[in-house]
Amino acid sequence: MNELLVALKTTTANPSPSPNDDHLLLESKLDKSTSLHCEIRSPEHALEILKAHLQHQTLRTVLKWLHPSNISNNGFDIHGQTLQASQIIHTLVNDVLPNHWGSFSSEQTGQSRRTSDSITSVLTNVTGISILTSRLKVLINWKERSEVSRLVREVGQTEALDKTMSILESVLKHDHVMQVVWSRLCSSSESSRRWLLWKELVNLLGNGRVLSTASEADAILEKSRDNIRKRSWLSDGSKYCSWIGCNLNSMLSDSDEDDNAARKAWVQMLERALTLGHIDHTIEAICDGMISEKGNLSKYICFVKLTRFSTKKVVVYSVLRNLARILLSPSSDHIASDADSNTRIGGTAAMLDKLSREDEDITKLLIEWLSGDGIVQDLRIRRAVIAALAEDSDDVKANLSDILRLFGDKLYIKHTPVLLQEGMTENLLLLIGYAHRKIPQHVAEIARSSPYLNAISNRLAASSHRVSVLGMYLGTAMSRLVDPPDKRMDFGSEEMTSSQGERYLSLTERRDALRSIEDIRLQDIKADLSVRQLKKSPVIEIKSQKGNAKAPTSSKIISIEEIDDESDSEDEDLPMYAKPDPDASDSDEDVTIIERNKPTAPVYINDLISGLRDTENYDRHLLALTHASSLIRRKAAFGTEVADNSEELANILTGLGDKWNIENFHELRLQGMIAVLVAQPLEMAQWFSRTYFNGDYSIQQRAAVLTTLGLGAREMAGHGKEDMTLAKANPQSSPKDKSFPSKQLPPKLHALYASEKSDLLDQPGAIAINTASRTLEKSILQPMALQAADALSGPNALKIRTFSSRMEVEKRRTKPIPNALAKVVADGFFFPLTGWWGMHMQGFGKTSPLLSVPLLPLFLKTLALIIHASGPSTLSLPLMTTELLSLILSLRSLSIGSLPVMEALLFAFLTVVE
């Protein structure tokens, strides 16, 4: 049977692929891996999937596989700081998340939030934070190069910067980031590598690399017009330092006292973080952790002990300032009684006493603080510090001798502000009281020592009365403690019996007992409750001159009686008030239509913008339009309101329509546009030039733009007073206002030249430019005409010359005007207009709507006015003259059959020749 079967052809069911088919295999693998049910086999496979164009579901699968809790990833740890982990994180940050993060962060579904949490979990390590910071720096440098070139502005790059900032915020938003990173380093890295990586994290977070990079990114994003993102907390120094303090507190709370490595890492981060400034914001969270219910004060002392003395001084001083903030909370100032305040002081003293007992350096710092920075602090925190130091007699002696020596120093008395000397006196009296109760013989020795007697003598001999009174307070208080009643010192002055003097003398009897830290916590809870009650039910106290009167809860009319005029004699002592002035708003008989809440004039640029946009409210819109020019000019010299909103203001004013038929609407709008241009000449001149060619505006609005450029240039050149009335020209003036011609041309020529002035040229925006051009034309031609008439009148020898006085000549002489236009005329006004004109002509040719009769003459006259206003000393005048002459020659063919264009060309040529 086998002989009957002959093999005609042999094929292989699963042929082995050739080397040329490797790319086909890779594509098939990626297609299979990017399916909804992909199976990731290795980190290399996960990296290949991330480099492909993956979908949301595939990204979720990859993130799930990368999660440390996943047991099917063959032991791969994304936080292991390996080469594969760095490549995966780098691909995630640079390639994947810029395309997917926006959808995850914007959606509010539970799945999107879980995906965002997975992304932040993968990036919460040294590598992730470092790559995110480097990515921000790359985008910032690219953005800076693009800003310098000023050629292109890609919105996509700004969006990438915004998304990267959002990802970094999500990674660092928690208060336990440092603790999570440290625990992962301890579990996945060797000792030497662990400290290198932790040093990198200290440089990133504590040394300010993240803060500085985020600040640069936020500054760029704020300049972006398309960005409406709020300022990031990463770029705010105080908020960032508060976040570092919370992370340090969380790391300290979750660590053991015996963990020397954690203590060393904590100290490194703290010392670097204190160099950022905002020290109180950094230590505030640590101080709150000390007095919290979960806070272990011994653990905090154990960690602070490892710091250097200079760092320890900064920490202790900041803790004292934060404790002073707690003592000065609303409960101790306005709500709580003296007993509650004493409870707070006792709890604070107990905390400081424990700190000083555990570390001798802290004791030295407290003594130094009392005679130094602590003088300017509130008396309550100083009472707590003195009560803590009073438990040790040696500390009291050392502190008392230092303050007494400084109190009697002549240079200190002469040059130190009295406010600081008063604080020093309070400290000295408190210490003397504690020393008298603990070691009375030492106080008796001080009262007879030379430093004390010299201090009293120097104080009494001081030229300032307030300074000498402080010496009286000390001498009287010391005498009451050590001398018998019949030999006590008495200066017999009014200051000693005043309330201020009694307060100073009572300080020696003040004694604050040590309590427990729990008292501070309980008082904080009471303070929070009291503040909440105060906010919910505010108390309004009404006082009268005669006494406190209780307001009636209800009123009831008992009877109405007619009172005779004779009863008014009882009120003769009451003053008579004049009749109030009539109010125009009350003149209407119908009180229901009286508008009481009338809008007021805007005082800020934001209010002005809102008023200009509010076209539904006539009164507010009119006020904004009326005050636009004055407000912009006033705010231009102060702050950055105008600079930040200049483009928005110009855009609103240019596109503003006369919905309410406001009188002088075009004049008010034009004045506002000129004010914006003069406030920011270079930027806004370029903006107006670009808007004239590229903006979607009507002929009337384009004419207003050209008028703004022309009159704004003349105002910057010093011709503002001359052009003040040009913008007020009314295009609808009656024929009676025009001077009647004494002679007319023949009918045929009169009909030809009478139609020279087109109605389209009488647009409100073109009136001012036409008037200015005629005035300038007259000023140029009038001397020439007078010279020609003088030449035809006869020889000079037969003419009578009138000599004027020197005063009249000085009056007629024009004073030099500062020309601010010369600096920006080329880059801001002239060349942007001619450049955009060339680009527009290349694109549209003779079909351009800008070649129409209403706009072309106005454009040429504007260029002529700008080049004339620039002055003869402008450096770029030869280039501008050449450019304008070339433009005139290129447009000479359009003047055939169009007298307005011919007039504009001749006027521009006259300006060039002049």
Disulfide bonds with the S-S distance in Angstrom:
none
